[in-house]
Amino acid sequence: MEYNKYFSLIIILSSISGILLGIFTNNINDSSEISKDIKFKEDESNKNKQTQKEEDKNYEKERDNKIDTTIENEKGKEIKEEKTDGKNTDKEKNENKEEKKDEDKNNNQKIENEMEDIIDTEKIIDNPNKFTDNKTIIAVSYATDNKYIYPTIVAMTSLVYYAGPNTFYNIYILHTADFKEQSKNFLNTVEEKYPDKCAIYYFNMENKYKGLSLNFRIATPTYYRLSLHELLPDVDRIIWLDGDTLVFDDLTELIKVDMKGNFIMGFLDSVPDAIKSFGFKTPTVVCCGVLLMDLDGIRKYGYSKKISDFIAKNRHNLKQQDQTIINVVFQDRIAPIPPRYGIWAWSEKEVAKKHNDKQWPHLRYNETDLFEAIDHPAIVHFIWPKPFWRKPTRFEKEWWDFARLTGYYDDIYNKSPIPNIRWLL
């Protein structure tokens, strides 16, 4: 009887041991399978990352090679011209000099006739934005003073360099009252080098906006974009670019973006306390370094008076200068621009993600679009630091490549405005 009890107990324990052993074995197999699955996914992820890195390197290498080739071609032309000049006889040289004088005289007369220093809102621009089967003429504007011409010519060169075969840019330069003829001639070299891609027009803003709020790195010309709808009555849309931008693509798609009833589009920025203090009602705030502007809508809906009234009331409280005015006055007619047009010169995608996460959920950029914009931008905005400050920043090499392409590398390197060094530490 006792023997039967022990025998039964042994059988029960053996059964339980078998069951536990089975469970343990299955878990080991499952864990093994999971480990294999994780390793496979990690391998796939690493493979995808490596592929993406290789694609990015190839893209950047192709872009750099294109710029380097152009620079070498320009140098080759200069050397060839020098050799040709050396073969000329004295008589030919004198004839060339006389022809050059006549040409310069004609060019100067042309500049005097076409590029008046005085603001003339009645001036008819022959080529406002027009879309035809063969050519797209796009209005683009910059603002500058005598100091900022050096970054500006780099920005302009990148703009026309990447212009498509069917794109022509009307470039409107808004400048200070003391803008020198020498500064104009400096910027005019862009048109001289690319006559089939751009034409340059100048507007003297005289003392407009003088006395408004500034800071150590922002000068009065930053406000000039507020007058574009008055200066260009025949232009319906315009792309505004700060002088600290770099263009890497043709901008035809940008000028044709559906603005959906908005008058201003720009790259998403965070909402600062400086704007909240004005009773700001909407979470949409944009950085004004790159803007797509509906000048026709701004004129039709009476925004000239809204702008002037806001300035008159708040002229001493514009902590973000024109950006305060634009975001508050146009708060019901403002929207985000596609991120590749105006992406900041971020080197880390994680930094871009943090910036994007600060936006309201319904306003945030799609992360895929945002990261694609970082890898393959159409317009880069150097908010901080600037490449001409000679501080490390993304696309610094490309910026200096375009500086070389202007033909004024030494001037740009030595004369570009650099703020007090304590602000850069």
C-alpha positions, 0 to 999 in steps of 0.5 A: 500500500505504501509502495503504491502511494510512493509510486503514484507520487513519483509518476505525478512528479515526473509528469509535472517535470515533463510539463515544466521542461516542455514549457522551458524548452519552448521559451528558449526556442521562442527567445531564440526566434525573437533574438533572430528577428530582432537581429534581422531587423537591426541588420535591415535598419543598419543596412537602410541607414548605410544606404541612406548615408551613401545616397546623401554622400552621392547627392552632395558629391554630385552637387559639389562637383557641379559647382567645382566644375563651374568654378574651374570653367570660369577660371579657364575662361579668364586664363584664355582671355588673358592669353588672347589679350597677350597676342593682340597688337598695340593697335588692336589693344587701343581699338579694344579700349575704345570699344570698351569705353563706348560699351561702358558708357552705354551700360552706365546710361542703361543703368541710369535709365533703368535703375532709378535711385528714387522710389517710383510706385508708378514704374511699370515692370516689364516682366512681373510673374508670368507663366507661359508655355516656354518661360516662367518669370519669377519676382524675387526680392532682397534688401541690403545696405553697403555692408551686407552686399557681400552675403547678398551677392552669394545668395543671388549667385546661388539663386540664378545658378540653379535657375531652370532653363525656362526660368527667369528671375526679376530681382528687386534690390531694396536698399538704404539711402546711402547705397553707393554706385559701387555697391550697385556695380558689385551686385550687377555682376550677377546679371552680367554673368547670367543675362539669360537668367535674371534682371536686377532692379533697384529701389532706394528706400531713403529714410523709410522705417528709420528709427524702428527697433533693431539689434546687434545683427539686424539693420533697418533694411529688414523692414523693407519687405513690408513695402513690396506691395506698394513698390511693385503694383504690377507684381502679384506674387513674390519670393522674399529672401534674406541675404543669409540664404542659399538656393539649391533648386529652381523656384518655379514650384514655390512661386506656384504653391497653392496659398489657400487664401493666405497672403504670407507663407514662411518656415514655421517658427515658435511663438515667442512671448514678444508676440504673445504680448500683442494678444496673438490669437493663432499658433501659426508663426513663421520665420521671415527669412524666406517668404512667399507673399501674395502682394495682390491680396495684401493690396486688395484687403487694405493691409497697407493701412493695417501695417502702418497703424500697427507700426505707429502704435507699437514702434518702440515695442517691436522686439522681433522687428518686422517679424513681429509686424508680419506675424501679428498683422497677418495672423489670420492670413499666414501659413507654413511654407513647404519645409524644403523652402526655408529649412534652417541650416540644421546639422542634426535631425534630432534638433529639427524634430525638437523644433517641430514638436514645439508646434501645435499638432495640426501645424507640425511638418510631416517628419518625412518631409522635414527630414527630406528637406534637411537632406535635400533643401531647395532654400537654406536659411542660416539663422545662426551662425552665419557662414560669413562669420567664419563659424562652423555651420552646415553647408558652410563649404557650399556657401564659400564655393558660391563666394568663389563663383562670384569672382569676389572671394577675397572681398567677401571673406575680408569685408562681410559683416561680423558682429561683435565677437562676444555674441559668437562665443 
